[in-house]
């Protein structure tokens, strides 16, 4: 689109996507955070709020009247069929709305010539079909033991990590579908150098 690269950024839980997005931003990319947009949809979209209340009751509301994201997470990450059904319901509500905002924000950045690349940072990029709006999909890959330890350092339990991991496509499938895989099994400086090489090859020229 007018010479601006749209780069989809995916990875397993605690793979290092945030650091890659940070480095890309430092190189001149604009970063669109799908999680943050999803939170905005939950906070701002009355139709979404009403649909969640109808399905799950008033317990989904926080004290100020908005959606209690922790209560929603408790529903959609519950192991078993009920949790999966609730997650599919939530994704059906949110994903089209998030895509609309992603495309709108991307187009606004292109229109203002804000930089040579736009990064769509989205753990569920493939699952939601948002890879279709990207020119290139980059996966940040790290061994599961490393990712689990990082999640523990964030305060997650092993069960929470497993539940979030199970809610996404297997990392093997993401790796297979990605155009570029960045290995994050070394130091942060190693990862920064890999991102710089990515930028030089796919964006700078």
Protein Blocks (a to p, Z undefined) as FASTA:
>chain_A
ZZiacddddddehilpmmmmmmmmmnopacddfklmmmmmmmmmmklmmmmmmmnojmlp
cfkopacfklmmmmmmggcjklmmmmmmmmmmmmmmmmmmmmmmmmmmmmnonajbdcdd
dfklmmnopmmmpfbdcdddddfklmmmmmmmnopafklmmmmmmmpccfklmmmmpmbd
cddfbcfklmmmmmmmmmmmmmmZZ
